[in-house]
């Protein structure tokens, strides 16, 4: 079983295209709205969930996929980057715990606010 302390926080570095391996797991009626590079992986925001593809090992051929369904989110908060802050932050409270997304400069936190708000409200 994975250590939850290590999987509950990710950093979104920049916007990117939706990778083929994530497109292949979308369910009927699900649409990808945005994708973000993480340090080594990719996160995709759809109209139903957040999908995080986590490459493992030296070669990165082994991939674990995490899904945070929007229906499990009970509350969220966003904090834009200030003058001296490096990251903006988005925190999601779900039935299983709290997830934190750090957003590097250049990642539009308000776009994520809108996408999550549209999905859960």
Number of C-alpha atoms within 10 A of each C-alpha: 3 6 7 12 9 8 13 14 13 18 21 23 19 17 17 14 13 18 13 8 10 17 13 8 11 15 9 6 7 13 14 18 13 18 22 21 19 22 12 12 17 26 26 23 21 20 18 21 23 19 21 24 21 18 16 13 8 7 7 11 9 10 14 10 13 14 13 17 16 21 13 14 20 11 12 17 11 17 14 16 16 9 6 6 10 13 21 21 18 18 17 20 15 17 10 10 10 16 19 18 18 22 24 19 16 12 17 14 21 12 11 16 14 10 16 21 12 12 15 17 7
